[in-house]
Amino acid sequence: MSDASEAIAQICRSCGACCAYSANWPRFSTEEDAALDLIPRELVNAAQSGMRCDGDRCAALAGRIGIATSCTIHDVRPEVCRTCMPGDAECNMARRRYGLPPLAERMSPPAG
């Protein structure tokens, strides 16, 4: 993992706000059935349309928001979880809700 990728991963592991912003966010959209089958059934909502949430918090999120968090299904998380990037509009909206400072836009590592 590059230094930039590790720095971004560390920011996410110390935040988790995007995973606890709204029960409507961790929804399934473009995933193939085979990919969805990898997500433990107990973490899927009753409608089979997204992740199960406890309030607004995704049931797969472990830890304390803004301190230390992790996704218990990181390797098989839904596409919507993969597209929320540190510093993007969705990230900063979720961070504001938890009183965390915004991150710089486009913190993702450079392509190439």
C-alpha positions in Angstrom: 0.0 0.0 0.0 1.4 3.4 -0.9 2.0 6.1 1.7 -0.9 8.1 0.3 -3.3 5.1 0.3 -2.3 4.3 3.9 -2.9 7.9 5.0 -6.4 7.9 3.4 -7.2 4.5 5.1 -6.1 5.9 8.4 -8.4 8.9 8.1 -11.3 6.6 7.4 -10.4 4.3 10.3 -10.4 7.2 12.6 -13.8 8.6 11.4 -16.6 6.3 10.3 -19.1 9.1 10.0 -20.2 8.1 6.5 -21.2 4.7 7.8 -23.5 6.2 10.5 -25.0 9.2 8.6 -28.3 7.7 7.2 -30.0 4.3 7.1 -30.7 5.2 3.4 -27.1 5.4 2.4 -25.9 1.8 2.7 -28.2 0.6 -0.1 -27.5 -1.9 -2.9 -27.4 -0.5 -6.4 -25.1 -1.9 -9.0 -23.8 -5.0 -7.3 -24.1 -8.4 -8.9 -26.0 -11.1 -7.1 -22.7 -13.0 -6.5 -21.2 -10.0 -4.8 -24.3 -9.5 -2.6 -24.2 -13.2 -1.6 -20.9 -12.5 0.1 -22.5 -10.1 2.6 -23.6 -12.0 5.7 -27.4 -12.2 5.7 -27.7 -10.9 9.3 -26.2 -7.6 8.0 -28.7 -7.2 5.1 -32.0 -5.3 5.8 -35.4 -6.9 5.7 -36.2 -5.6 2.3 -32.9 -7.0 0.9 -32.2 -3.5 -0.5 -29.2 -2.5 1.6 -27.3 -3.0 4.7 -29.2 -3.4 8.0 -28.8 -0.3 10.2 -29.2 0.3 13.9 -30.8 3.8 13.7 -28.7 5.5 11.1 -25.6 3.4 11.8 -24.7 0.6 9.5 -24.7 -2.7 11.4 -21.3 -3.6 9.9 -19.6 -0.6 11.5 -17.5 -1.3 14.6 -16.0 1.2 16.9 -16.6 4.9 17.9 -17.3 7.6 15.3 -14.4 10.1 15.1 -12.1 7.9 17.3 -11.5 4.5 15.7 -13.8 2.5 13.4 -13.7 -0.3 11.0 -16.0 -2.1 8.6 -16.5 -5.7 9.6 -17.2 -6.6 5.9 -14.7 -4.1 4.3 -13.6 -6.5 1.5 -17.2 -7.2 0.4 -18.9 -3.9 1.2 -21.5 -2.5 -1.2 -20.6 -0.2 -4.1 -22.1 2.8 -2.4 -19.5 2.3 0.4 -16.7 2.1 -2.1 -17.6 5.4 -3.8 -17.7 7.6 -0.7 -14.2 9.1 -0.7 -12.4 11.0 2.0 -13.0 14.7 1.5 -15.8 14.4 -1.0 -19.2 16.2 -0.5 -20.8 13.1 1.1 -17.8 12.5 3.5 -17.8 16.1 4.7 -21.6 16.2 5.1 -21.4 13.1 7.3 -18.4 14.5 9.2 -20.3 17.8 10.0 -23.2 15.8 11.5 -20.7 14.4 14.0 -19.0 17.6 14.7 -15.8 16.6 12.8 -13.9 19.1 10.7 -14.2 18.8 7.0 -11.4 17.2 5.0 -9.8 18.6 1.9 -11.6 17.8 -1.3 -10.1 15.0 -3.4 -7.8 13.3 -0.9 -7.7 10.2 -3.1 -4.3 9.2 -4.3 -3.2 10.3 -7.8 -3.9 7.9 -10.6 -1.0 6.1 -12.2 
